[in-house]
Amino acid sequence: MRPRNVMSMLTVPALALAALFGPTATAVADAATPATAVPATGTTGPAPQQPPAEFGTDWHDPLTAAPPVVRPAGTRSCDVTVARAQFRDFTPYRGGYAPPEGCGDRWSAVVLRLDGAVKGRQYDRLGHLAIGGVEVFRTSTPQPSPEGITWSVEKDITRYSDTLRRPQPVEMLIGNVVDDTYTGVIDVTVTLTFYAGRPPAAAGVPDRVIPLAGPALTTPRNTERILAEVYATGSGGGCEEYWYMTVPDEAPYSCKAAGGPDRHVRISVDGRLAGIATPFPVVWTGGWSNPFLWYVTPGPRAFDVKPVVYDLTPFAALLNDGRPHRVEVSVAGVPAGRPGWSVPTNVLVWQDEGRAVVTGALTRHEESAPAGSSVYTPGAEHRVDTTARHRLTVAGHLDTSHGRVTTTVTRALAHTSAHRWTDGENRDALTARWKDDETVTRGATVTRTHRTYTMDGETTLGAGDRLRTVLALGDRAGTVTLRGGRTLAWSRLDDTYAGDATYTAGVPRDQRHAVGTTSERYRLHGSAGCWDRTLRTAQGTLTEDRRRC
């Protein structure tokens, strides 16, 4: 993958400039809330266009195969613009938010929509939006064409209703660099649409949302359920942006980490491990040294970075004593002192209306020692084989107004990868799989979630400095909720991306002669309905937009 040459989100390695623009180039472009399936009739988009022989100076606006957010039908709605800004540097936009008038203070849904535009030349950039200190949205940007692109992203943020009921400060930042070379100013507008009415019980909207501004957390004393969500991202242009490619210190590779590429996100309560999770291996829209893979179709989650979510309910009895407790988030496997990870955290709290104080106990805490290895094998083709696994079970009970409720959470992580490269990293390949399995038993209800993330790709720099990347990515999850052995709800997600792109490195833009094909198929089936959409592109032209179900 040659990570030292990859297009970066916040910093630009010097070798990336030479590889992609040339020295004489001129400027010229779940978990917390499950996805909701939308019933669809079998449709096909506009007739396929004949793609050009190679990329030109313009291409189709970015889009993904993911389903749109479901909006309530026949319900009064109100719009509030929370940010309108042009990002040229690292100065955040700051403004104010006020609840909408005319839609009450309880909403059946709240939908965030970002509309963006950029043209000229620019790298991919990481952005976030916080309202009242609560991070409600994390995203990255596409890379523009000389003639300009527009794009939009939608997200259901109903779970943040508690924050949105009061006037709040707003902060948004998409860190950017604009100069004589990088000309793309990122222009965005973010709007919230509120739909009057109460959310359905299945929406799982908390009573309180508490941003974790520091390690001290104090929860209401009648808390009966707690979730923590962490928007964990490795970014910034350094090696942690490509953490899945890092190798042990003894291996001759440009990105090293003593323990190899295994990473997992940990949350602790008063120094005791409370939750573990696998970070999703997001590939940003300049990743794998090849922006031509992402101009139209981004990789899974690149535009909507989903948080990892922990059920901390077994710790609720400890947290309910009215005193502040130390809650900390860290990323295991990161070399000491290395920057690159961001872990903004929100705590979601449900309260027992029938009790002023809910008591109970943490009754079980079983952690397997993290196990695994990252082994370097030298040769004409260098190789690092990595395996890792970790397991945690916690349980506790609460004496609520509706009886004693016991919650048990078990989470098991597993990672295997094979990283292969040649001297000079002119060939660089990775095959990797991550599994994150979770079972939450709350009273008589059991929810099982099985997550699998995959990455299989290779970058080669061949004759004539032709750089080719072939890459497949997978984001898969299956969830089932049972009560008394009877299925209450189920869903199955399979979001698969594949791309193959080639260009001439180290020359000005008009001499790259880039070609590339991509495809994404997003399938979501379950008790809520069905969504199945396929997108295919060639040389920046949309050649297929097919919907099934």
C-alpha positions in Angstrom: 0.0 0.0 0.0 3.0 2.3 0.4 1.4 4.2 3.3 4.1 6.9 3.2 2.8 7.9 -0.2 -0.9 7.7 0.5 -3.2 10.7 0.2 -3.6 11.9 3.7 -6.5 13.6 5.5 -4.8 16.2 7.6 -1.1 16.2 6.6 0.5 15.5 3.2 3.7 13.4 3.1 6.2 14.8 0.7 6.5 11.6 -1.3 2.7 11.7 -1.9 3.1 15.0 -3.7 5.8 13.7 -6.0 3.9 10.5 -6.7 0.5 12.0 -7.4 1.1 15.5 -8.8 4.7 15.5 -9.9 7.2 18.3 -9.2 5.8 20.6 -11.9 2.1 19.9 -11.5 -0.3 22.9 -11.8 -3.4 23.3 -9.7 -6.5 22.2 -11.6 -10.5 18.1 -7.9 -24.4 1.0 14.1 -24.2 -0.2 16.4 -25.6 2.7 18.3 -28.5 3.1 16.0 -29.0 0.1 13.6 -29.5 0.9 10.0 -33.2 0.9 8.9 -34.0 -1.1 5.8 -36.3 0.5 3.2 -38.6 -1.7 1.1 -37.7 -1.2 -2.5 -39.1 -2.2 -5.9 -36.7 -3.8 -8.3 -35.4 -0.8 -10.2 -32.5 0.2 -12.4 -31.1 3.7 -12.6 -30.5 5.6 -15.8 -29.2 3.8 -18.8 -25.5 3.1 -18.5 -23.2 5.7 -19.9 -20.3 4.9 -22.2 -17.2 5.6 -20.0 -14.3 7.5 -21.5 -11.0 5.7 -22.2 -9.4 7.3 -19.2 -10.3 9.8 -16.4 -10.8 13.3 -17.6 -11.2 16.6 -15.7 -14.7 15.8 -14.3 -16.5 12.8 -13.0 -19.8 11.8 -11.5 -20.6 13.3 -8.1 -19.8 11.0 -5.2 -22.5 8.6 -4.0 -22.9 5.4 -2.0 -25.2 2.4 -2.3 -26.3 2.7 1.3 -30.1 3.2 2.0 -31.4 6.7 2.6 -32.6 7.5 6.1 -36.2 6.6 6.6 -38.3 9.7 7.3 -41.8 9.5 8.9 -44.6 10.0 6.4 -47.5 12.4 7.0 -45.8 14.1 9.9 -45.2 17.8 10.5 -41.5 18.7 10.1 -39.3 21.6 10.9 -35.8 22.5 9.5 -33.0 24.1 11.4 -29.6 25.0 9.8 -26.9 24.3 12.4 -23.8 25.1 10.3 -23.0 26.9 7.1 -19.3 27.3 6.5 -16.4 27.3 4.1 -13.3 25.5 5.4 -10.0 26.8 4.3 -7.8 26.0 7.3 -8.1 24.5 10.8 -10.3 27.2 12.2 -13.5 25.6 13.5 -16.9 27.0 12.7 -18.7 28.1 15.9 -22.3 29.0 16.1 -25.5 28.5 18.0 -28.4 26.0 17.9 -32.0 26.6 19.0 -34.7 24.0 19.0 -37.2 24.3 16.2 -40.5 26.1 16.6 -43.7 24.4 15.6 -42.7 20.7 16.1 -42.9 20.4 19.9 -40.1 19.1 22.1 -40.5 15.4 21.4 -39.7 14.1 17.9 -40.4 10.9 16.1 -37.2 11.4 14.2 -34.4 13.8 13.7 -32.4 13.6 10.5 -29.1 15.3 9.9 -28.1 16.2 6.3 -24.8 17.6 5.1 -24.6 19.1 1.7 -21.0 19.7 0.4 -19.3 21.2 -2.6 -15.6 21.6 -3.6 -13.6 22.0 -6.8 -10.0 22.3 -7.9 -7.4 20.2 -6.1 -7.7 19.0 -2.5 -7.0 16.0 -0.3 -9.5 14.1 1.7 -10.2 15.7 5.0 -11.7 14.5 8.3 -14.5 16.4 9.9 -16.8 16.4 12.9 -19.9 18.2 14.2 -20.6 18.7 17.9 -23.8 20.2 19.5 -23.6 21.1 23.1 -20.3 19.2 23.3 -21.9 16.0 22.0 -20.3 14.7 18.8 -23.3 13.9 16.6 -21.5 13.3 13.3 -18.1 12.4 12.0 -17.2 12.3 8.3 -14.5 12.5 5.7 -14.6 14.4 2.4 -14.3 13.2 -1.2 -11.6 14.6 -3.5 -12.8 17.0 -6.1 -12.5 17.3 -9.8 -11.1 20.5 -11.4 -14.7 21.3 -12.5 -16.1 20.6 -9.0 -18.3 18.1 -7.2 -21.2 18.1 -4.8 -22.3 15.4 -2.4 -24.6 14.8 0.5 -24.7 12.6 3.6 -27.7 11.8 5.8 -27.8 10.4 9.3 -30.5 9.6 11.8 -29.6 11.4 15.0 -32.8 10.9 17.0 -30.8 9.4 19.8 -29.4 12.8 20.6 -32.9 14.3 21.3 -32.0 15.1 24.9 -29.2 17.5 23.7 -31.4 19.0 21.0 -34.2 20.1 23.4 -32.1 23.1 24.6 -30.2 25.9 23.0 -26.6 24.7 22.5 -23.3 25.9 21.1 -22.3 24.3 17.8 -18.7 23.5 16.7 -17.8 22.0 13.3 -14.4 21.5 11.8 -13.2 20.0 8.5 -9.4 20.8 8.8 -8.2 22.0 5.4 -5.2 23.6 3.6 -5.7 26.1 0.8 -2.8 27.6 -1.0 -1.5 28.0 -4.6 -1.4 24.2 -5.0 -4.3 22.9 -3.0 -7.1 25.1 -4.1 -10.2 23.3 -3.0 -12.3 25.2 -0.4 -14.8 22.9 1.3 -18.2 24.5 1.3 -20.8 22.7 3.6 -24.3 23.3 5.0 -25.7 21.1 7.7 -29.4 21.0 8.3 -31.5 19.1 10.9 -35.0 18.1 10.1 -37.3 17.4 13.1 -40.5 15.3 12.7 -43.1 15.9 15.4 -44.3 13.1 17.6 -42.8 10.6 20.0 -40.2 8.1 18.6 -41.3 4.4 18.5 -40.1 2.3 21.5 -37.8 0.4 19.1 -35.8 3.6 18.4 -34.2 3.3 21.8 -33.8 7.0 22.5 -32.0 7.7 25.8 -33.2 10.1 28.5 -29.8 11.8 28.9 -26.8 12.2 26.6 -23.6 13.1 28.4 -20.4 14.1 26.4 -17.3 12.7 28.1 -15.3 15.9 28.2 -12.8 14.4 30.6 -12.3 11.2 32.6 -14.8 12.2 35.3 -18.4 11.0 34.7 -21.4 11.4 37.1 -24.6 9.7 36.0 -28.2 10.2 37.4 -28.7 8.0 40.5 -31.7 6.3 38.9 -29.9 5.1 35.8 -31.0 1.7 34.6 -29.2 1.4 31.3 -25.9 2.9 30.0 -24.3 2.8 26.6 -21.1 4.5 25.6 -20.3 5.4 22.0 -16.8 6.2 20.8 -16.1 7.8 17.4 -12.7 6.1 17.2 -10.7 7.0 14.1 -7.1 6.6 13.1 -6.2 9.5 10.9 -3.9 12.5 10.3 -1.5 11.2 7.7 0.8 9.3 9.9 1.2 5.5 10.4 -1.9 5.2 12.6 -4.1 6.2 9.6 -3.0 2.8 8.1 -2.7 1.0 11.4 -3.7 -2.3 9.8 -0.4 -2.2 7.7 2.1 -1.6 10.6 4.8 -4.2 11.2 7.0 -5.2 14.1 10.2 -3.2 14.6 12.5 -5.8 13.1 10.7 -5.8 9.7 12.0 -3.4 7.0 8.9 -1.4 6.3 8.0 2.3 6.5 5.3 2.0 9.2 6.3 0.1 12.4 4.7 -0.8 15.7 6.3 -3.1 18.2 3.3 -5.3 18.6 2.3 -5.2 14.9 -1.1 -4.1 13.4 -3.6 -5.3 16.1 -5.7 -2.5 17.6 -8.7 -2.6 19.8 -10.6 0.2 21.5 -10.9 -0.2 25.3 -13.1 1.6 27.8 -12.6 1.4 31.6 -14.5 2.4 34.7 -12.4 3.3 37.7 -9.4 1.5 36.1 -11.3 -1.7 35.5 -11.8 -2.9 31.9 -15.5 -2.4 31.0 -15.6 -2.9 27.3 -13.6 -3.9 24.2 -14.2 -3.4 20.5 -12.6 -3.7 17.1 -12.2 -0.3 15.3 -13.6 -0.4 11.8 -10.7 -0.2 9.2 -12.0 2.8 7.4 -10.2 3.5 4.1 -10.4 7.2 3.4 -10.9 8.6 -0.1 -7.1 8.9 -0.8 -6.2 5.6 0.7 -4.0 2.8 -0.7 -2.0 5.4 -2.8 -4.8 5.6 -5.3 -7.5 8.3 -5.3 -9.0 7.0 -8.5 -10.6 4.2 -6.5 -12.7 6.7 -4.6 -13.7 9.6 -6.7 -17.2 8.4 -7.2 -17.7 5.5 -4.7 -16.1 5.9 -1.2 -15.2 2.9 0.9 -17.7 1.7 3.5 -18.3 4.2 6.3 -16.0 6.8 4.9 -18.7 9.5 4.7 -20.5 8.4 7.9 -18.1 7.2 10.5 -20.1 5.1 13.0 -19.1 4.9 16.6 -18.2 1.7 18.4 -20.8 1.1 21.2 -20.4 -0.5 24.6 -23.2 -1.6 26.9 -22.0 -0.5 30.4 -25.2 -1.4 32.2 -23.4 -4.0 34.4 -21.5 -1.0 35.9 -24.6 1.1 36.5 -24.8 0.2 40.2 -21.3 1.4 40.8 -21.9 4.6 38.8 -25.2 5.4 40.6 -23.7 6.5 43.9 -23.8 10.1 42.9 -20.1 10.6 42.9 -17.8 11.2 39.8 -16.2 8.1 38.4 -13.2 7.8 36.1 -14.2 6.6 32.6 -11.4 6.4 30.1 -11.0 5.3 26.5 -7.8 4.1 24.9 -6.6 2.3 21.8 -4.5 -0.8 22.6 -1.5 -1.5 20.3 -0.6 2.1 19.5 3.1 2.7 20.2 3.7 5.0 23.1 3.6 8.7 22.2 2.4 8.1 18.6 -0.4 10.5 17.5 -3.2 9.7 15.2 -6.2 8.4 17.1 -9.2 10.4 18.1 -11.8 8.9 20.5 -14.6 11.4 21.3 -17.1 9.7 23.5 -20.8 10.1 24.4 -22.6 8.4 27.3 -26.2 7.5 26.7 -28.4 7.0 29.9 -31.8 5.6 30.4 -33.5 6.4 33.8 -36.0 4.6 35.9 -39.0 6.9 36.3 -40.3 4.9 39.3 -37.1 5.2 41.5 -35.1 8.1 42.7 -32.1 5.8 43.3 -31.4 2.5 41.6 -29.1 0.1 43.4 -27.5 -3.2 42.6 -24.1 -4.7 42.1 -21.4 -5.7 39.6 -21.4 -9.5 39.9 -19.1 -10.8 37.3 -15.9 -9.7 35.6 -14.0 -12.2 33.5 -11.3 -11.1 31.1 -9.1 -13.4 29.0 -5.5 -12.1 28.6 -5.1 -10.6 25.2 -3.5 -13.3 23.1 -1.8 -13.3 19.7 1.4 -12.7 17.8 2.8 -10.7 14.9 5.6 -12.7 13.2 8.0 -11.4 10.6 9.4 -13.7 8.0 12.2 -12.3 5.8 12.7 -13.1 2.1 12.5 -11.8 -1.4 8.9 -11.2 -0.3 8.8 -10.0 3.2 5.8 -11.2 5.3 4.1 -10.5 8.6 1.5 -12.8 9.9 -0.7 -11.6 12.7 -3.2 -13.3 14.9 -5.0 -11.8 17.9 -7.9 -12.5 20.2 -9.4 -11.0 23.3 -12.6 -11.8 25.3 -14.5 -10.0 28.1 -17.6 -10.9 30.1 -19.2 -8.6 32.6 -22.5 -8.9 34.5 -24.4 -7.0 37.1 -27.9 -6.6 38.5 -30.1 -3.6 39.3 -33.1 -3.4 41.6 -35.5 -1.3 39.5 -39.1 -0.2 40.0 -40.1 -3.1 37.8 -38.0 -5.8 39.6 -34.5 -7.0 39.6 -32.9 -7.0 36.1 -29.6 -8.7 35.4 -27.5 -7.7 32.4 -24.6 -9.8 31.0 -22.4 -8.6 28.2 -19.9 -10.9 26.5 -17.6 -9.6 23.7 -15.0 -11.6 21.8 -12.5 -10.1 19.3 -10.4 -11.9 16.7 -8.0 -10.6 14.1 -5.9 -12.4 11.4 -3.9 -10.8 8.7 -1.1 -11.5 6.2 1.0 -8.6 5.0 3.4 -9.1 2.1 5.8 -6.7 0.4 9.0 -6.4 -1.6 12.0 -4.3 -1.0 11.2 -0.6 -1.7 7.5 -1.5 -1.2 6.9 -1.5 -4.9 4.6 -4.4 -4.2 2.5 -4.2 -1.1 -0.4 -6.5 -0.2 -2.6 -7.2 2.7 -5.3 -9.8 3.4 -7.0 -9.2 6.7 -10.2 -10.2 8.7 -11.5 -8.8 11.9 -14.4 -10.4 14.0 -16.2 -8.7 16.8 -18.9 -10.8 18.4 -21.2 -9.6 21.1 -24.0 -11.1 23.2 -26.1 -8.9 25.6 -28.6 -10.6 27.9 -30.9 -8.2 29.7 -33.5 -10.0 31.7 -35.2 -12.4 29.3 -34.1 -10.6 26.2 -30.9 -11.7 24.3 -29.3 -9.8 21.5 -26.5 -11.4 19.5 -24.4 -9.4 17.1 -21.7 -10.8 14.8 -19.5 -8.3 13.0 -16.9 -9.1 10.3 -14.7 -6.7 8.5 -12.5 -7.7 5.6 -9.7 -6.2 3.5 -7.9 -7.8 0.6 -5.7 -5.7 -1.6 -2.5 -5.1 -3.4 -0.6 -2.1 -4.7 2.2 -2.5 -7.3 4.5 0.1 -8.9 5.5 -1.4 -12.3 7.1 -0.4 -15.6 6.7 3.2 -16.6 5.8 4.1 -13.0 2.4 2.7 -13.5 0.8 2.3 -10.1 -2.0 -0.2 -9.8 -4.2 -0.9 -6.8 -6.7 -3.8 -6.6 -8.8 -3.8 -3.4 -11.8 -5.4 -1.9 -13.5 -4.3 1.4 -16.3 -5.8 3.4 -18.5 -4.6 6.2 -20.8 -7.4 7.4 -23.0 -7.8 10.5 -25.8 -10.0 11.6 -28.0 -9.2 14.6 -30.8 -11.2 16.2 -32.9 -10.3 19.3 -34.7 -13.1 21.1 -37.0 -13.3 24.1 -37.9 -16.6 25.6 -36.4 -18.3 22.5 -38.7 -16.3 20.1 -37.2 -14.0 17.5 -38.3 -10.4 18.0 -36.1 -8.8 15.4 -33.2 -9.6 13.0 -31.1 -8.0 10.4 -28.2 -8.9 8.1 -25.9 -6.4 6.5 -23.4 -7.0 3.7 -21.7 -3.9 2.3 -19.0 -4.9 -0.2 -16.7 -2.7 -2.2 -14.3 -3.7 -5.0 -11.9 -1.5 -7.0 -9.1 -1.7 -9.6 -7.4 1.5 -10.7 -4.1 2.4 -12.4 -2.3 5.7 -13.2 1.2 7.0 -13.9 2.8 8.2 -10.7 5.1 11.2 -10.4 3.8 13.2 -13.3 1.4 16.2 -13.7 -2.3 15.5 -13.6 -2.9 15.6 -17.3 -0.2 12.9 -17.9 -1.5 10.3 -15.5 -3.6 8.4 -18.0 -5.7 7.0 -15.2 -8.2 4.2 -15.6 -10.3 2.5 -12.9 -13.4 0.5 -12.2 -15.3 0.3 -8.9 -18.4 -1.5 -7.6 -20.3 -1.4 -4.4 -23.2 -3.6 -3.3 -25.1 -2.8 -0.1 -27.5 -5.4 1.1 -29.6 -5.1 4.2 -32.3 -7.6 5.0 -34.3 -8.2 8.1 -37.5 -8.0 10.0 -37.7 -4.2 9.1 -37.6 -4.8 5.3 -35.1 -5.1 2.5 -32.5 -2.9 0.7 -30.2 -4.1 -2.1 -28.4 -1.6 -4.3 -25.4 -2.0 -6.7 -23.3 0.8 -8.1 -20.6 0.3 -10.8 -18.3 2.9 -12.3 -15.6 3.1 -14.9 -13.2 6.1 -15.4 -15.5 8.2 -13.1 -18.7 7.4 -15.0 -21.6 5.7 -13.4 -22.2 2.6 -15.5 -24.8 0.8 -13.4 -27.2 1.7 -10.6 -29.4 -1.3 -9.9 -31.8 -1.8 -7.1 -33.3 -5.2 -6.1 -35.8 -6.3 -3.4 
